[in-house]
Amino acid sequence: MSHRFQAIIEQDKDGYFAYVPELKGCHTQGDSMDEVMKHIEEAINLYMSTM
């Protein structure tokens, strides 16, 4: 089964922050866009594996 989730990514002076509004508590951060994209994908997979 495949799911799609919208991730919100914001940038500030310390790097990038990402969260998924549909998945309460699913958030991460990274120093670059590539890093935060990798981390949010991992966070979503971990979140879904606990459901």
N, C-alpha and C positions, 0 to 999 in steps of 0.2 A: 504494500500500500504506500502511495506517495502523497506527501503533504507539502503545501506551499505556505510559507509564513512571511509576513512583511517585517523586515528588520529596519529600525530607525537608527541611523548612524549620525552622530554629532561630533564635531571637532572643536577642541579648545586648545589652550596653550600647552597642555600636558599630553595631548595626543587625541585618540579617538575613543568614543564610547558608543556601544551598540546595545539595543534592547529589542525584544519582541513583545509588543503590546498584548498579543493574544496569549502569551505564555508568562503568567505572573512569576516574577523572579528570574526570568531568563535574560541575563545581561552579561556583558563582558567589556573589556577595554583592550587597546593595543597602541603601539607607538606609530604604526602606519596603517593605511587603508587595507593593504594586503593582510597585515597581521590581524586586524580587527575582523576582517571578513572570515579568515580561517577560524578565529576564536568563536565567532557567533555561530558558525556552522557546527563546531564541536559542542557548543553550549546547547544548541537545539537538539542535536543527536542525543546528548546525555539527558536532557529534559524528557525527551520522548521515550527513552529507554526505561525511565523510572515510572512511567504511567502504566 
